Amino acid sequence: MRRFILLLCVLPRLLTAAIDFEKSVYPVFEKAGCANCHKENGVASPTRLRFPEQKLSSAELLEFGNSLSVLVDRSNPSNSLLLTKPTARLPHAGGKRIFAGSPEEAALRAWVEHLAASPLPQPGRVPKVAAHGAVGPVLRRLTHAQYNNTIRDLLGDNSRLADQFPPEDFVNGFRNQYQAQNTSPMLAEAYSAAAEKLAGRLFVGGDLRGIVPCKQRSFDDAACRQRFVREFGRRAFRRPLQAAELERYDKLFQIEARKRKQFYDGAQVVVEVMLQSPNFLMRTENGADPSLRPYEIASKLSYFIWNSMPDETLLEAASRGELNHREGVEAQARRLLQSPKARESVNTFVEEWLRFDRLLGAVRDRRIYPQFNLELTTAMMEETRRLVADLVWNKRNFMEFFSAPYSFVNTDLARLYGLPAPKNEYDRMLLPPATGRGGILGQASFLTMTSKPAETSPTARGLFIREQFLCQEVPQPPPGVNANLPTLTKDRPMTQRERLAIHLNNESCASCHSLIDPIGLGLEKFDAIGGYREKLTLTIFPGRGERDEEPKTVELDLDTRGYVAGLQNSNFSSPIELGKILAAEPTCQRCVVKQVFRYMAGRHETLADREVLEKSFEDFRRSGFQFQELIVALAKYSSFADGAFAWRQ
């Protein structure tokens, strides 16, 4: 009898020990889509539950399953977060992902009970996985902006021919992501035509003093010819030419010079051919030749901080081995930051990070916003640039980008914001606290680019904040979902909160819209071009068959209570309140680091980059969030990253 009782006591543990996590439990999480939010850049990334983002071996997957014990209540397994959150027994920002009484819940419950009955994990033990995602050799094409800047610095030509090249796509929020940098036949043809035009223009009335470094004695002056090929090639390719390259370009020069009996004709064809070479149009990172590594670092530094080619000082530093250690890289990064080119590059980063292209392409219903025009959108962008410049170059706390109670406005913006006209255009002005305007979230640039032609879009505003300022990827809506909001009619005028209730009350929509809509709804005191309003003024124009009727205008009260699901104490009702929350939020602070990293590296971060990101963030934080220190940190740590990291809860 005693044996039978003992068997009854241990049987549950024996059964749960036999659970195959990989085959019976992990598929439950996959079906529920838990990894869409609980990942490195998911909206639930601040929580303790973090799913692996790479394929794991069976042993690694089991180790992950065992690590979920931190979410288990051992005294009362049914009360475990691992069970009550996905079933929405406790409030869950992602909604109900697993239904009570389902086979999926049974499988998850069995694993929870298994973990509750298992020995406690060893304190301080951190699950390890291999450095998945490490990046090897990378070939990056010059962006159109980098092409223009490089031609300017190489040839002294400011014609900006790349502005006419086929447009570039945004990937991961930037135009320089190397996964999308294919060279189409149209682009190759554009490169060829530009090289011919630039070389011809250079040798017909151009300033050759910085191009041909010697005075030739004849069209066949070998010493001057070889010096030109060697020195121009070094600048164009951003590294010394190899022996075979020197010989090939020297022969090309000789053939053309002898054919036309003109030294400069030979030089012109070399320039034209070099400007079409992959060695000019592309740049390598982590290449196979270790002797070129310092020059790769030089190019990485210059295109990161200047968005252009290395200067002679940087190339010389590479040749002397000064870029073979972090101290040398840091010294050069700080030098580059002193140049006006660094300011241009920061502007480019900001324009792409904040998607100014959307602002330039924005249209508005002229019946509602007659003052909206190109001059106003230009002023909106300049306001944002000036705020960033003030924070970056005056070495202020960059997190004030979200919470600054001041801004830089011109006469048009002052009129839009209800402020007195500035004494000088784009003077720094304190913003009236009563409106709640402040930081980037209170600027017309953000408020306009996240709106529709005739009305605001709380969904777009919330999504932008999640993606660009928190670096969180919101899952895509299910296929075939109806995203249309109820139509406004004269008989039933509604606020955006009332219209969006259709999303929040629909279970299939609420899991995502509850993550973004409440953020945007907290900004509803600002209209589709960033103007302040106490109430929503709706003008409902006659529809088809109602041409004889007059437009109807109504005023509705606005409820601007908002919150950021997943962040504690995140209730707000104005841009300045939300900006202060973001400025103090580590997820937002780390997102700034990630966004600058993506711009620098031309790709999304991987697990192998975690050490670089963490060290850069710590330097950024210790500096009081000075943006220049973040640039220096990313430059030096990414140049000598060892790829080591530990996967952590």
Steps between C-alpha positions, in 0.01 A plus 500: 500500500784738591662431161172581324465831685862585423439425132200733498719776643780469247293407194423861398872579504581192298238591240605863467864401480414310185358810328673575173532881511618525140211302351208562734554834675710725277251458209232645732702822529560502125129460421412776747753734336669575833839552336362784289500723807731325748822545305794738488310772315147391586249717681539272804880512499518668845337194664683199638368271225728513198485245219811400306522663158705230334460128447618309807608141541272268699724537805501880477123507452451286811729733691280789390191310616655439842594867531128586497491394865547868592137548389364212710338526844627186675253524786203540266585396139154601372585857599822508293551792263606251233144368507281792607641760257452324161154380609417861602396398851728787594502816283717432197591769248504237228147386578387139531746280312412160651140403579390340825419131467688463173763230434756782481415611853526142623849463350613831650349415840684168502831678436428755774434218747819327386704815564331552839600148603856524365803611706567872504750611232852569623533866607694718259491243223453663158388288203751518218450463129740532212560840343229465240467797272868591485567701188788404270634689199259768378499692172319833529407728212533874537161657557404782265581753774838335558568498126433873477715576804782277379505661156507839671799405717682303230451725198377828647176456301173608666262413217327225705439274203379219726184698572388387154582131559215248549352556848617294796270296722464533876583175682510483882425872494808605299620523141845351567405144603718271294237228454315736265805643322470313173644664189226487239575535125352852517730595785804349325418706193463810717843436654654471153343821372596687817863380482531616139348839582708553814830402338432717196402797713811458717747510211325779311541808714516317834752563777760226455737611776359249746456230237829483307777530764789567261596708197536268203789552255323326210188298422707189574654609831515162681593635843215754509257253346570231759491748785160625384358147472639403840388811690163558334422128525584502871250780560231362268521144635569617857798267524836442324472341156636148465782430255268346240266798521787747458618316192152477347415870542849605391456309173156650446649847554784433252267373227272803514782756539699361207190475282415869548851617585361677807596423860166620635304278261665201666423640846138566402430145392657364821276725708195396299575130537585525870170679569318196358709246690340298782802609706366857482127431508522237773686466826589186689473433872661197668668399175727201458826699460625599848744753352203709382319489832626844617374657176163331541479652848597840357215481248258373762588796722475761228176374347347471848602843631539698175287298257793543264848370415798505739727802485878480467552512878276197550666304218840580647384385842394171340839459327687561827297239689330756722159344432611159623383577855200663661693801627601592146146456369362713782753777432408513132126486575531802726699684232240427233224630728661845493433538126188665352458176303402328826211742539380416149519130578301535822236688300486211253457250784219707653321549168498125437429390858201735517394426141495857371423351159148437626472860610617625160241280333215594734182652356214664687137577427517866399147559625613418855865604495537786251829615661677170430768544232863419418632800694325376814629143467851635438471698823381187684811308395730788587349525848584136564850532356570799724385320813728206418793728415461687828503174698784336307748780443444681828550168677165496676305196619370353175197351674365855515417433136181352644440735793640845414257775613641729230539498124636693202228659291465747217209734431288235323539247780439763766170578332410130487596449865324816620826662611621857454721547195869444584739793490722298267396200291548173689581666829479269799164555672343355813172322428187588701450222759122523465499336157713205606722543194862391540776293345474326165152368583369855520665613178299541183742278306408190701133589538460565127684197361290270719165640386265458206404768245191610691540360852742368758597134525552383858594159363777643280628718784510210743664271247768759420585539868519124549720443196723808488531602865467167681642277222211260542355303212121484512365181336340544160118487487350167396432458125169634377426704812273800445696806614232753405356717776130588522410777255423839646148618424299808590279287720786327676815712544768319703840561649791279401476325836139404426583384148803298613290317757409261218862381506534481876172309539588244231712222652693428180591870464537598865820303560692743277288815511505501881877542467490803270163678502510610867833675432366701209175580678698688764615745228155589367520862617713557187353494151629357171755782450600537865267783602364501856127454559293481817216322321468299182340712229347273236388633165295237322469583133205388285536163338383383161143602435520767771650785300225742594567453870739714703800356686425427864746607770486355850724521805570195714675469834837325489610230743880501478580244765770271364744237619781282368412135556796316648655804670430563866353835607453603138168686515511835323278752325741724306818479290719648776373244752566211263836652406610502864396136534701402191803709601525311829418159354803268444323337205488837323858584599621168361292555188697816423815287518348237271385754242845658476653151479268406212597817317869431558499126425250508212301216652291392796684396812548128566567307819871520420477880532366494854837571660562800272153639571529447874842664530389789280186549706701508823734766358197695374331482841813591698553806281159636590367378164726715286447401137862562399613249762259244356655547156850455640398193699336325204798584279762355731312197632361387164845519339637235735195300602572143607140383457480349849171525682279322747133432433306621803147516627 
